[in-house]
Amino acid sequence: MPQRSADREAIEAEVDRVRSLGLDALRSLWRTTLRSSSPPAFTKDLMARFLCWHIQEQALGGLDARIAKLLHDSTRGERPLVERRLKPGSVLVREYQGERYTVTVVPGGYIWREVTYASLSTIARAITGTAWNGPRFFGLRGSVNHLKDIEPEQGDGHTRPSNASSRQARRVPSIPRKLQRSSRRQRQ
């Protein structure tokens, strides 16, 4: 149901009125509207913005439940599951072991080397020879810039046996526990 223009004008007028209030008037409005004291660290601008948002929320409705959950999860430090929808015509580019790979998104899947694939993981597996998560390989999920997620570049001083698995190649040598304990004792 479309919002009547008179309602929109009334909301805009109230928002303009709130923006013009002084700090003491905003604190008073906060107490009467939200039935609590305003946060002491809020500036005049931030308090006015929050009250204007509250007015609009009451008149037009709040956040969608899915968006509210996404925001709640992000404040708790959880990684939100955000769906990424790629539009047909989008081009994904990934450089892997010195070679650039380009994939084009089409309505039925993905085109790589003039062949259509249903999944990015199939393409990533064909490129690397190992089981990769396709969206992660092409940088759509997580980060491929972390050392644990990328293969060593050629010429970086690291050598890799040809028959080593991808997981073994990413393993970083660690200090044996005995040496860790002895070095801790020396520091203390």
Rosetta blueprint (number, residue, H / E / L):
1 M L
2 P L
3 Q L
4 R L
5 S H
6 A H
7 D H
8 R H
9 E H
10 A H
11 I H
12 E H
13 A H
14 E H
15 V H
16 D H
17 R H
18 V H
19 R H
20 S H
21 L L
22 G L
23 L H
24 D H
25 A H
26 L H
27 R H
28 S H
29 L H
30 W H
31 R H
32 T H
33 T H
34 L H
35 R L
36 S L
37 S L
38 S L
39 P L
40 P L
41 A L
42 F L
43 T L
44 K H
45 D H
46 L H
47 M H
48 A H
49 R H
50 F H
51 L H
52 C H
53 W H
54 H H
55 I H
56 Q H
57 E H
58 Q H
59 A H
60 L H
61 G L
62 G L
63 L L
64 D L
65 A H
66 R H
67 I H
68 A H
69 K H
70 L H
71 L H
72 H H
73 D H
74 S H
75 T H
76 R L
77 G L
78 E L
79 R L
80 P L
81 L L
82 V L
83 E L
84 R L
85 R L
86 L L
87 K L
88 P L
89 G L
90 S L
91 V E
92 L E
93 V E
94 R E
95 E E
96 Y E
97 Q L
98 G L
99 E E
100 R E
101 Y E
102 T E
103 V E
104 T E
105 V E
106 V E
107 P L
108 G L
109 G E
110 Y E
111 I E
112 W E
113 R L
114 E L
115 V E
116 T E
117 Y E
118 A L
119 S L
120 L H
121 S H
122 T H
123 I H
124 A H
125 R H
126 A H
127 I H
128 T H
129 G L
130 T L
131 A L
132 W L
133 N L
134 G H
135 P H
136 R H
137 F H
138 F L
139 G L
140 L L
141 R L
142 G L
143 S L
144 V L
145 N L
146 H L
147 L H
148 K H
149 D H
150 I L
151 E L
152 P L
153 E L
154 Q L
155 G L
156 D L
157 G L
158 H L
159 T L
160 R L
161 P L
162 S L
163 N L
164 A L
165 S L
166 S H
167 R H
168 Q H
169 A H
170 R H
171 R L
172 V L
173 P L
174 S L
175 I L
176 P L
177 R H
178 K H
179 L H
180 Q H
181 R H
182 S H
183 S H
184 R H
185 R H
186 Q H
187 R H
188 Q L
